[in-house]
Structures are given as C-alpha cells and as structure tokens.
C-alpha cells in the first residue's frame, strides 16, 4: 500500500507536466462508484494529496483515489490490467488501476484536516499529541497507523519510526513518557520526508534499519510478528526497543 510520500511523488510528477488549466477531454475506465461523465469537459483546479489519498480537484467536487494494497498509475502509458479510470487532457493522459475511487462533493477543505497530514506544510504536532492523549489505552503500533492522527504513515514508516525512537510496538500510549511521545511525533514527520527523498532516489529499501530485516542496524535479531488490534505485520528489536508499562 503506497504511503504518504509515494502519493506526494505522484502529485509532483503531474505538477512537472506543466498542465496549466487542464480540461478533461476524454474519460475511460470501468469505475462504477462515480459518474465519469461529470468530469468530462471540466477544468481541473488542483492536484492534492492527503495522507494516502490522491485528490483531483474540480470547482465544486473532488475525485479521491486510494490505491489500497495493489493500486498503480501510469502517466502517458497504458498496460493490460483493466483500467479503473483514465483521464485524457490536451497533451497528457492519467491512468489509474486497481484502486478505490470516490467523488467528494463541495469544497475539498470541508473533507480533510490538513493539520493531520505528516507531509503537509500545515502539519500540527501539538494536535497530534492532543489526539494521542485520547487513545491512552491503545498500542503505539496501532496509533501510528491511525490516519486521523498520522495521515500518510503506513507500515514501513511505523516500523522504522518505532525503531528510531527505541519504543516497543506494544507500548501503550498511557505508559509512554510525554517526552518520548513528542519524539515519536517528530520522527513520524522526519522519517516521512526521508522516505520521500530515498524513494525519489530509488534507495528506500537500502535505508531500512528494521523493516523486512533479519538483523537490526545494531546487528541484533529482528522479530517479525503480527501485532496490535490492527494485526499488522511488525518488525522490531527486543534489544533496542523498550516496552513501556
């Protein structure tokens, strides 16, 4: 599943096309969740990202694309996989495959809190701390995947942030010191931008210190286990990561 930095890369790739004020000239694809004809001959006002969502904004509605586990996209190319949504502009074509597509009515700002997106310039760490305090009984490995608090954080970022901050995945929020929680919040954003840089360089996996590793960065054995209420695959080091509580 693409994490926030990967969606920012898509947004930047489209921005590099210098589309100006693009009008939708043709629509294709087998999407059933939206009325494709509503897009036809409409001018795209902006391309945005929020967490793991890619947003194509029009005057009074927005097309939301969530790539889920296996979604992909191609710009000015096609493939044999069934096309979910294809948008043809004057000089470019955007094609989306195996993804979830919805239509959001009205102003996009009524649907999203940009302060919750770790990749956004409006990201608010104080708000994240306030929300963390409302989930005191939750495990940190679950809370880091809560998109209402850490929009854009996925399983890779979760594992690497907990390793970087030396926190065991099954530590409960109420047991983690405030100073350490602030460290996790800061690192969630910091690692997201490291992720973005490495992804653009095609070196992301070379920097993993615990995710999908047999040994951690300090050469200790890495444990792989499905953990938390989310039951997501988790990698951690018993030696390096302290369990609070």
MIDOSE-1310 file (N, C-alpha, C; in nm, 2 decimals, decimal comma, always signed):
residues 245
xxxx	+0,09/-0,12/+0,00/+0,00/+0,00/+0,00/+0,09/+0,12/+0,00; +0,07/+0,21/-0,10/+0,15/+0,34/-0,10/+0,13/+0,42/+0,03; +0,24/+0,47/+0,08/+0,23/+0,56/+0,20/+0,23/+0,70/+0,15; +0,21/+0,80/+0,24/+0,20/+0,94/+0,21/+0,31/+0,99/+0,11
xxxx	+0,44/+0,96/+0,14/+0,54/+1,01/+0,05/+0,53/+0,97/-0,10; +0,48/+0,85/-0,12/+0,46/+0,80/-0,26/+0,35/+0,88/-0,33; +0,25/+0,92/-0,25/+0,14/+1,00/-0,31/+0,19/+1,14/-0,35; +0,28/+1,19/-0,26/+0,34/+1,32/-0,29/+0,42/+1,31/-0,42
xxxx	+0,49/+1,20/-0,44/+0,57/+1,18/-0,56/+0,48/+1,19/-0,68; +0,36/+1,12/-0,68/+0,26/+1,13/-0,79/+0,22/+1,27/-0,81; +0,19/+1,34/-0,71/+0,14/+1,48/-0,72/+0,25/+1,56/-0,79; +0,38/+1,54/-0,75/+0,49/+1,62/-0,81/+0,51/+1,58/-0,95
xxxx	+0,50/+1,45/-0,99/+0,51/+1,41/-1,12/+0,41/+1,48/-1,22; +0,29/+1,49/-1,17/+0,19/+1,55/-1,25/+0,21/+1,70/-1,26; +0,26/+1,76/-1,15/+0,30/+1,91/-1,15/+0,41/+1,94/-1,25; +0,50/+1,84/-1,27/+0,61/+1,86/-1,36/+0,56/+1,86/-1,51
xxxx	+0,44/+1,82/-1,53/+0,39/+1,82/-1,67/+0,35/+1,96/-1,72; +0,34/+2,05/-1,62/+0,31/+2,19/-1,65/+0,17/+2,20/-1,73; +0,07/+2,14/-1,67/-0,06/+2,13/-1,73/-0,14/+2,26/-1,75; -0,10/+2,36/-1,67/-0,17/+2,49/-1,68/-0,31/+2,47/-1,62
xxxx	-0,42/+2,50/-1,70/-0,55/+2,48/-1,65/-0,61/+2,37/-1,74; -0,59/+2,24/-1,70/-0,63/+2,13/-1,79/-0,78/+2,10/-1,79; -0,83/+2,09/-1,91/-0,97/+2,04/-1,93/-0,97/+1,89/-1,96; -1,06/+1,82/-1,90/-1,08/+1,68/-1,92/-1,15/+1,66/-2,06
xxxx	-1,07/+1,61/-2,15/-1,13/+1,59/-2,29/-1,19/+1,45/-2,31; -1,14/+1,35/-2,24/-1,19/+1,22/-2,26/-1,19/+1,15/-2,12; -1,28/+1,06/-2,10/-1,28/+0,98/-1,98/-1,30/+0,83/-2,01; -1,23/+0,74/-1,95/-1,24/+0,60/-1,97/-1,23/+0,52/-1,84
xxxx	-1,25/+0,39/-1,85/-1,23/+0,31/-1,73/-1,36/+0,24/-1,69; -1,35/+0,14/-1,60/-1,46/+0,06/-1,55/-1,51/+0,11/-1,41; -1,47/+0,22/-1,37/-1,51/+0,27/-1,23/-1,67/+0,28/-1,23; -1,72/+0,22/-1,12/-1,87/+0,23/-1,10/-1,91/+0,32/-0,99
xxxx	-1,82/+0,36/-0,91/-1,85/+0,44/-0,79/-1,87/+0,59/-0,81; -1,84/+0,63/-0,93/-1,86/+0,77/-0,97/-1,92/+0,78/-1,10; -1,99/+0,90/-1,13/-2,04/+0,93/-1,27/-1,92/+0,99/-1,35; -1,86/+0,91/-1,43/-1,75/+0,96/-1,51/-1,78/+1,08/-1,59
xxxx	-1,90/+1,08/-1,65/-1,94/+1,19/-1,73/-1,94/+1,33/-1,66; -1,94/+1,33/-1,53/-1,94/+1,45/-1,46/-1,81/+1,52/-1,47; -1,70/+1,45/-1,50/-1,57/+1,50/-1,52/-1,55/+1,56/-1,66; -1,62/+1,51/-1,76/-1,60/+1,55/-1,90/-1,61/+1,70/-1,92
xxxx	-1,51/+1,76/-1,98/-1,51/+1,90/-2,02/-1,50/+1,99/-1,90; -1,47/+1,93/-1,78/-1,45/+2,01/-1,66/-1,30/+2,05/-1,65; -1,27/+2,16/-1,59/-1,13/+2,21/-1,57/-1,08/+2,16/-1,44; -0,97/+2,10/-1,44/-0,91/+2,05/-1,31/-0,84/+2,18/-1,24
xxxx	-0,88/+2,20/-1,12/-0,83/+2,32/-1,05/-0,70/+2,29/-0,97; -0,68/+2,17/-0,93/-0,56/+2,14/-0,85/-0,55/+1,99/-0,83; -0,42/+1,94/-0,81/-0,39/+1,81/-0,77/-0,34/+1,82/-0,63; -0,40/+1,74/-0,54/-0,35/+1,75/-0,40/-0,33/+1,61/-0,34
xxxx	-0,26/+1,60/-0,23/-0,25/+1,47/-0,16/-0,29/+1,50/-0,01; -0,35/+1,40/+0,04/-0,38/+1,40/+0,19/-0,35/+1,26/+0,24; -0,25/+1,24/+0,32/-0,21/+1,10/+0,36/-0,19/+1,01/+0,24; -0,27/+0,91/+0,24/-0,26/+0,81/+0,13/-0,36/+0,83/+0,02
xxxx	-0,43/+0,95/+0,02/-0,53/+0,98/-0,08/-0,47/+1,08/-0,19; -0,49/+1,05/-0,31/-0,46/+1,14/-0,42/-0,59/+1,21/-0,46; -0,59/+1,34/-0,47/-0,71/+1,42/-0,50/-0,70/+1,50/-0,62; -0,80/+1,48/-0,71/-0,81/+1,56/-0,83/-0,93/+1,66/-0,81
xxxx	-0,90/+1,79/-0,79/-0,99/+1,88/-0,75/-1,05/+1,96/-0,87; -1,19/+1,97/-0,87/-1,26/+2,05/-0,97/-1,33/+2,16/-0,89; -1,41/+2,24/-0,96/-1,48/+2,36/-0,90/-1,55/+2,32/-0,77; -1,64/+2,23/-0,78/-1,73/+2,20/-0,67/-1,73/+2,05/-0,63
xxxx	-1,63/+1,98/-0,67/-1,62/+1,84/-0,63/-1,48/+1,79/-0,65; -1,45/+1,68/-0,59/-1,31/+1,62/-0,60/-1,32/+1,47/-0,62; -1,23/+1,42/-0,71/-1,22/+1,28/-0,73/-1,11/+1,23/-0,63; -1,14/+1,14/-0,54/-1,05/+1,08/-0,45/-1,00/+0,94/-0,49
xxxx	-0,87/+0,92/-0,50/-0,82/+0,79/-0,54/-0,73/+0,74/-0,43; -0,77/+0,62/-0,39/-0,70/+0,54/-0,28/-0,64/+0,42/-0,35; -0,51/+0,40/-0,34/-0,45/+0,29/-0,41/-0,46/+0,16/-0,34; -0,51/+0,16/-0,22/-0,53/+0,03/-0,14/-0,40/-0,05/-0,14
xxxx	-0,41/-0,18/-0,15/-0,29/-0,26/-0,15/-0,21/-0,28/-0,28; -0,29/-0,28/-0,39/-0,23/-0,31/-0,52/-0,25/-0,21/-0,63; -0,30/-0,09/-0,59/-0,32/+0,02/-0,69/-0,20/+0,07/-0,76; -0,21/+0,11/-0,88/-0,10/+0,16/-0,96/-0,15/+0,28/-1,05
xxxx	-0,05/+0,35/-1,11/-0,09/+0,46/-1,20/+0,02/+0,46/-1,31; -0,02/+0,51/-1,42/+0,07/+0,54/-1,53/+0,04/+0,68/-1,59; +0,14/+0,75/-1,63/+0,13/+0,88/-1,69/+0,17/+0,87/-1,84; +0,08/+0,89/-1,93/+0,11/+0,88/-2,07/+0,15/+0,74/-2,12
xxxx	+0,11/+0,64/-2,04/+0,13/+0,50/-2,08/+0,01/+0,42/-2,04; -0,01/+0,30/-2,09/-0,11/+0,21/-2,05/-0,06/+0,07/-2,03; -0,14/-0,02/-1,97/-0,10/-0,16/-1,95/-0,22/-0,25/-1,97; -0,20/-0,38/-1,97/-0,30/-0,47/-1,99/-0,41/-0,48/-1,88
xxxx	-0,36/-0,45/-1,76/-0,46/-0,45/-1,65/-0,58/-0,37/-1,68; -0,70/-0,41/-1,63/-0,82/-0,34/-1,66/-0,81/-0,20/-1,60; -0,84/-0,10/-1,68/-0,83/+0,04/-1,64/-0,95/+0,08/-1,55; -0,91/+0,14/-1,44/-1,02/+0,18/-1,34/-1,07/+0,32/-1,38
xxxx	-0,97/+0,41/-1,41/-1,01/+0,55/-1,45/-0,90/+0,60/-1,54; -0,93/+0,65/-1,65/-0,84/+0,72/-1,74/-0,89/+0,86/-1,78; -0,80/+0,95/-1,76/-0,83/+1,09/-1,78/-0,74/+1,15/-1,89; -0,80/+1,19/-2,00/-0,72/+1,24/-2,11/-0,73/+1,40/-2,11
xxxx	-0,62/+1,46/-2,11/-0,61/+1,61/-2,12/-0,56/+1,65/-2,25; -0,52/+1,77/-2,27/-0,48/+1,82/-2,40/-0,36/+1,75/-2,45; -0,26/+1,73/-2,36/-0,13/+1,68/-2,40/-0,09/+1,55/-2,32; -0,17/+1,52/-2,22/-0,13/+1,41/-2,13/-0,24/+1,32/-2,10
xxxx	-0,21/+1,20/-2,05/-0,31/+1,11/-2,01/-0,27/+1,05/-1,87; -0,37/+1,04/-1,78/-0,35/+0,99/-1,65/-0,43/+0,86/-1,63; -0,37/+0,75/-1,60/-0,44/+0,62/-1,59/-0,42/+0,56/-1,46; -0,53/+0,51/-1,40/-0,53/+0,46/-1,26/-0,59/+0,32/-1,27
xxxx	-0,52/+0,22/-1,20/-0,55/+0,08/-1,20/-0,57/+0,03/-1,06; -0,66/-0,07/-1,04/-0,68/-0,15/-0,92/-0,68/-0,06/-0,79; -0,76/+0,05/-0,80/-0,77/+0,14/-0,69/-0,92/+0,17/-0,65; -0,94/+0,23/-0,54/-1,07/+0,27/-0,49/-1,09/+0,42/-0,53
xxxx	-1,20/+0,45/-0,60/-1,23/+0,59/-0,64/-1,36/+0,63/-0,59; -1,36/+0,75/-0,53/-1,48/+0,81/-0,48/-1,49/+0,96/-0,53; -1,61/+1,01/-0,52/-1,63/+1,15/-0,55/-1,68/+1,23/-0,43; -1,61/+1,34/-0,39/-1,64/+1,42/-0,28/-1,70/+1,55/-0,32
xxxx	-1,82/+1,57/-0,28/-1,89/+1,69/-0,32/-1,85/+1,81/-0,24; -1,86/+1,93/-0,30/-1,82/+2,06/-0,23/-1,68/+2,09/-0,22; -1,64/+2,18/-0,14/-1,50/+2,22/-0,12/-1,42/+2,12/-0,05; -1,31/+2,09/-0,11/-1,22/+1,98/-0,05/-1,18/+2,00/+0,09
xxxx	-1,17/+2,13/+0,13/-1,13/+2,17/+0,27/-1,23/+2,13/+0,37; -1,35/+2,10/+0,33/-1,45/+2,05/+0,43/-1,44/+1,90/+0,46; -1,36/+1,84/+0,38/-1,35/+1,69/+0,39/-1,22/+1,65/+0,46; -1,12/+1,74/+0,47/-0,99/+1,70/+0,52/-0,93/+1,80/+0,62
xxxx	-0,87/+1,75/+0,72/-0,79/+1,83/+0,81/-0,64/+1,82/+0,77; -0,60/+1,92/+0,71/-0,46/+1,92/+0,66/-0,36/+1,92/+0,77; -0,40/+1,96/+0,89/-0,31/+1,96/+1,00/-0,27/+1,82/+1,05; -0,35/+1,72/+1,00/-0,32/+1,58/+1,04/-0,23/+1,50/+0,94
xxxx	-0,19/+1,57/+0,83/-0,11/+1,51/+0,73/+0,04/+1,53/+0,75; +0,11/+1,43/+0,78/+0,26/+1,45/+0,81/+0,34/+1,51/+0,70; +0,28/+1,50/+0,57/+0,36/+1,56/+0,46/+0,31/+1,70/+0,43; +0,21/+1,75/+0,50/+0,16/+1,88/+0,47/+0,24/+1,99/+0,54
xxxx	+0,24/+2,11/+0,48/+0,30/+2,22/+0,54/+0,22/+2,27/+0,66; +0,10/+2,22/+0,67/+0,01/+2,26/+0,78/+0,01/+2,16/+0,90; +0,09/+2,05/+0,88/+0,11/+1,95/+0,99/+0,12/+2,01/+1,12; +0,05/+1,97/+1,22/+0,05/+2,03/+1,35/+0,08/+1,92/+1,46
xxxx	+0,20/+1,91/+1,51/+0,24/+1,81/+1,60/+0,17/+1,83/+1,74; +0,13/+1,95/+1,77/+0,06/+1,97/+1,90/-0,08/+1,90/+1,89; -0,14/+1,91/+1,78/-0,27/+1,85/+1,76/-0,25/+1,70/+1,76; -0,15/+1,65/+1,71/-0,12/+1,50/+1,71/-0,11/+1,46/+1,86
xxxx	-0,04/+1,53/+1,94/-0,03/+1,50/+2,08/-0,16/+1,50/+2,15; -0,24/+1,60/+2,12/-0,38/+1,60/+2,18/-0,46/+1,48/+2,15; -0,45/+1,44/+2,02/-0,53/+1,32/+1,98/-0,47/+1,19/+2,04; -0,34/+1,19/+2,06/-0,28/+1,07/+2,12/-0,33/+1,06/+2,26
xxxx	-0,35/+1,17/+2,33/-0,40/+1,16/+2,47/-0,54/+1,10/+2,48; -0,61/+1,10/+2,37/-0,74/+1,05/+2,37/-0,74/+0,90/+2,34; -0,63/+0,84/+2,32/-0,61/+0,70/+2,28/-0,52/+0,63/+2,38; -0,53/+0,66/+2,51/-0,44/+0,62/+2,61/-0,42/+0,47/+2,62
xxxx	-0,53/+0,40/+2,60/-0,53/+0,25/+2,61/-0,48/+0,18/+2,49; -0,45/+0,25/+2,38/-0,41/+0,19/+2,26/-0,26/+0,17/+2,25; -0,22/+0,07/+2,17/-0,08/+0,04/+2,15/-0,03/+0,14/+2,05; +0,10/+0,18/+2,06/+0,16/+0,28/+1,98/+0,17/+0,22/+1,83
xxxx	+0,18/+0,09/+1,81/+0,19/+0,04/+1,68/+0,05/+0,06/+1,60; -0,06/+0,06/+1,68/-0,19/+0,09/+1,62/-0,21/+0,24/+1,59; -0,17/+0,32/+1,69/-0,20/+0,46/+1,68/-0,12/+0,53/+1,56; +0,00/+0,48/+1,54/+0,08/+0,53/+1,43/+0,02/+0,51/+1,29
xxxx	-0,07/+0,41/+1,29/-0,14/+0,39/+1,16/-0,28/+0,45/+1,15; -0,31/+0,53/+1,26/-0,44/+0,60/+1,26/-0,43/+0,72/+1,17; -0,50/+0,72/+1,06/-0,49/+0,83/+0,96/-0,55/+0,96/+1,01; -0,63/+0,95/+1,11/-0,69/+1,08/+1,17/-0,58/+1,15/+1,25
xxxx	-0,48/+1,08/+1,29/-0,37/+1,14/+1,37/-0,24/+1,16/+1,29; -0,21/+1,05/+1,21/-0,08/+1,05/+1,13/-0,12/+1,01/+0,99; -0,19/+1,10/+0,92/-0,23/+1,08/+0,78/-0,10/+1,06/+0,70; -0,09/+0,95/+0,63/+0,03/+0,93/+0,54/+0,12/+0,83/+0,60
xxxx	+0,11/+0,80/+0,72/+0,20/+0,70/+0,79/+0,15/+0,56/+0,76; +0,23/+0,48/+0,70/+0,19/+0,34/+0,67/+0,29/+0,24/+0,75; +0,28/+0,12/+0,71/+0,35/+0,02/+0,79/+0,51/+0,03/+0,79; +0,56/+0,08/+0,68/+0,71/+0,09/+0,67/+0,75/+0,21/+0,77
xxxx	+0,68/+0,32/+0,76/+0,71/+0,43/+0,85/+0,69/+0,39/+0,99; +0,58/+0,33/+1,02/+0,55/+0,28/+1,16/+0,67/+0,20/+1,22; +0,72/+0,10/+1,15/+0,82/+0,02/+1,20/+0,95/+0,09/+1,21; +0,99/+0,17/+1,12/+1,12/+0,25/+1,12/+1,12/+0,36/+1,23
xxxx	+1,00/+0,42/+1,25/+0,99/+0,53/+1,35/+1,01/+0,47/+1,49; +0,94/+0,35/+1,51/+0,95/+0,29/+1,65/+1,09/+0,24/+1,67; +1,16/+0,20/+1,57/+1,30/+0,16/+1,59/+1,39/+0,28/+1,61; +1,37/+0,38/+1,54/+1,45/+0,50/+1,55/+1,43/+0,56/+1,69
xxxx	+1,31/+0,55/+1,75/+1,28/+0,61/+1,88/+1,30/+0,51/+1,99; +1,33/+0,39/+1,96/+1,36/+0,28/+2,06/+1,24/+0,25/+2,14; +1,12/+0,24/+2,08/+1,00/+0,21/+2,15/+0,94/+0,08/+2,10; +0,91/-0,01/+2,19/+0,85/-0,14/+2,16/+0,71/-0,11/+2,10
xxxx	+0,67/-0,19/+2,00/+0,54/-0,16/+1,93/+0,42/-0,18/+2,03; +0,43/-0,27/+2,13/+0,32/-0,29/+2,22/+0,32/-0,21/+2,34; +0,39/-0,10/+2,34/+0,38/+0,00/+2,45/+0,25/+0,08/+2,43; +0,18/+0,09/+2,54/+0,05/+0,17/+2,54/+0,08/+0,32/+2,56
xxxx	+0,00/+0,40/+2,49/+0,01/+0,54/+2,49/+0,02/+0,60/+2,64; -0,06/+0,55/+2,73/-0,06/+0,60/+2,86/+0,07/+0,57/+2,94; +0,15/+0,47/+2,89/+0,27/+0,43/+2,96/+0,39/+0,49/+2,90; +0,38/+0,56/+2,79/+0,50/+0,62/+2,72/+0,51/+0,76/+2,77
xxxx	+0,63/+0,80/+2,82/+0,65/+0,93/+2,87/+0,62/+1,04/+2,77; +0,57/+1,16/+2,81/+0,54/+1,26/+2,72/+0,66/+1,30/+2,63; +0,78/+1,30/+2,68/+0,89/+1,34/+2,61/+0,92/+1,24/+2,49; +0,89/+1,11/+2,52/+0,91/+1,01/+2,42/+0,80/+1,02/+2,32
xxxx	+0,68/+1,05/+2,36/+0,57/+1,06/+2,26/+0,60/+1,18/+2,16; +0,65/+1,29/+2,22/+0,69/+1,40/+2,13/+0,80/+1,36/+2,03; +0,89/+1,27/+2,08/+0,99/+1,23/+1,99/+0,94/+1,14/+1,88; +0,84/+1,06/+1,91/+0,77/+0,97/+1,81/+0,70/+1,06/+1,71
xxxx	+0,63/+1,16/+1,75/+0,56/+1,25/+1,67/+0,65/+1,32/+1,57; +0,76/+1,38/+1,63/+0,86/+1,45/+1,54/+0,92/+1,35/+1,44; +0,95/+1,23/+1,49/+1,02/+1,13/+1,40/+0,93/+1,09/+1,29; +0,79/+1,08/+1,31/+0,70/+1,04/+1,21/+0,71/+1,13/+1,09
xxxx	+0,71/+1,26/+1,12/+0,73/+1,36/+1,01/+0,87/+1,35/+0,94; +0,97/+1,34/+1,03/+1,10/+1,34/+0,98/+1,13/+1,22/+0,89; +1,08/+1,10/+0,93/+1,11/+0,98/+0,85/+1,03/+0,99/+0,72; +0,91/+1,05/+0,73/+0,83/+1,06/+0,61/+0,90/+1,13/+0,50
xxxx	+0,97/+1,24/+0,54/+1,05/+1,32/+0,44/+1,18/+1,25/+0,40; +1,23/+1,17/+0,49/+1,35/+1,08/+0,45/+1,30/+0,98/+0,34; +1,18/+0,92/+0,37/+1,12/+0,82/+0,28/+1,10/+0,89/+0,14; +1,05/+1,01/+0,14/+1,03/+1,08/+0,01/+1,16/+1,09/-0,06
xxxx	+1,26/+1,14/+0,00/+1,39/+1,16/-0,06/+1,45/+1,03/-0,11; +1,45/+0,92/-0,03/+1,50/+0,79/-0,07/+1,42/+0,73/-0,18; +1,29/+0,75/-0,17/+1,20/+0,69/-0,28/+1,23/+0,75/-0,41; +1,26/+0,88/-0,42/+1,29/+0,95/-0,54/+1,43/+0,90/-0,59
xxxx	+1,51/+0,87/-0,50/+1,65/+0,82/-0,54/+1,65/+0,67/-0,57; +1,53/+0,61/-0,54/+1,52/+0,46/-0,56/+1,62/+0,39/-0,47; +1,63/+0,44/-0,35/+1,72/+0,38/-0,25/+1,65/+0,34/-0,12; +1,52/+0,35/-0,12/+1,44/+0,34/+0,01/+1,48/+0,22/+0,09
xxxx	+1,47/+0,10/+0,03/+1,50/-0,03/+0,10/+1,64/-0,04/+0,15; +1,73/+0,03/+0,09/+1,87/+0,03/+0,14/+1,89/+0,10/+0,28; +1,79/+0,18/+0,31/+1,80/+0,25/+0,44/+1,71/+0,19/+0,55; +1,64/+0,08/+0,52/+1,57/+0,02/+0,63/+1,65/-0,04/+0,74
xxxx	+1,62/+0,00/+0,86/+1,70/-0,05/+0,97/+1,64/-0,17/+1,04; +1,51/-0,19/+1,02/+1,44/-0,30/+1,09/+1,34/-0,36/+1,00; +1,27/-0,28/+0,92/+1,16/-0,33/+0,83/+1,22/-0,43/+0,73; +1,16/-0,55/+0,73/+1,20/-0,66/+0,65/+1,34/-0,70/+0,66
xxxx	+1,40/-0,68/+0,78/+1,54/-0,71/+0,80/+1,55/-0,83/+0,90; +1,65/-0,91/+0,89/+1,68/-1,02/+0,98/+1,76/-0,97/+1,10; +1,84/-0,87/+1,08/+1,92/-0,81/+1,18/+1,89/-0,66/+1,18; +1,89/-0,60/+1,30/+1,86/-0,46/+1,30/+1,99/-0,38/+1,27
xxxx	+1,99/-0,25/+1,28/+2,11/-0,17/+1,25/+2,22/-0,20/+1,34; +2,19/-0,25/+1,46/+2,29/-0,28/+1,56/+2,33/-0,43/+1,57; +2,28/-0,50/+1,46/+2,31/-0,64/+1,44/+2,25/-0,73/+1,55; +2,13/-0,69/+1,60/+2,05/-0,78/+1,69/+1,95/-0,85/+1,60
xxxx	+1,90/-0,96/+1,65/+1,79/-1,03/+1,59/+1,66/-0,95/+1,58; +1,60/-0,94/+1,46/+1,47/-0,87/+1,44/+1,36/-0,97/+1,45; +1,26/-0,94/+1,53/+1,14/-1,02/+1,54/+1,03/-0,97/+1,44; +0,97/-1,07/+1,37/+0,86/-1,04/+1,28/+0,73/-1,10/+1,33
xxxx	+0,63/-1,01/+1,35/+0,51/-1,07/+1,41/+0,39/-0,97/+1,38; +0,27/-1,03/+1,37/+0,15/-0,95/+1,35/+0,11/-0,90/+1,49; +0,09/-0,77/+1,50/+0,08/-0,71/+1,64/-0,03/-0,61/+1,64; -0,08/-0,59/+1,77/-0,18/-0,48/+1,79/-0,32/-0,53/+1,74
xxxx	-0,42/-0,44/+1,77/-0,55/-0,47/+1,72/-0,57/-0,46/+1,57; -0,48/-0,39/+1,51/-0,48/-0,38/+1,36/-0,42/-0,51/+1,30; -0,35/-0,59/+1,38/-0,29/-0,71/+1,34/-0,20/-0,70/+1,22; -0,13/-0,59/+1,21/-0,04/-0,56/+1,10/+0,10/-0,62/+1,13
xxxx	+0,16/-0,66/+1,02/+0,30/-0,71/+1,03/+0,39/-0,61/+1,08; +0,46/-0,65/+1,19/+0,55/-0,56/+1,26/+0,69/-0,62/+1,28; +0,79/-0,54/+1,26/+0,93/-0,58/+1,28/+0,99/-0,49/+1,39; +1,05/-0,56/+1,49/+1,11/-0,49/+1,60/+1,23/-0,56/+1,66
xxxx	+1,30/-0,49/+1,74/+1,42/-0,55/+1,81/+1,40/-0,55/+1,96; +1,40/-0,66/+2,02/+1,38/-0,67/+2,16/+1,50/-0,60/+2,24; +1,61/-0,60/+2,18/+1,73/-0,54/+2,25/+1,72/-0,38/+2,24; +1,68/-0,33/+2,13/+1,69/-0,19/+2,11/+1,56/-0,11/+2,15
xxxx	+1,45/-0,18/+2,15/+1,32/-0,11/+2,17/+1,26/-0,15/+2,30; +1,24/-0,04/+2,38/+1,19/-0,06/+2,52/+1,04/-0,07/+2,52; +0,99/-0,17/+2,60/+0,84/-0,18/+2,62/+0,80/-0,10/+2,74; +0,72/+0,00/+2,73/+0,68/+0,08/+2,84/+0,55/+0,02/+2,90
x	+0,55/+0,02/+3,04/+0,43/-0,04/+3,10/+0,45/-0,18/+3,15
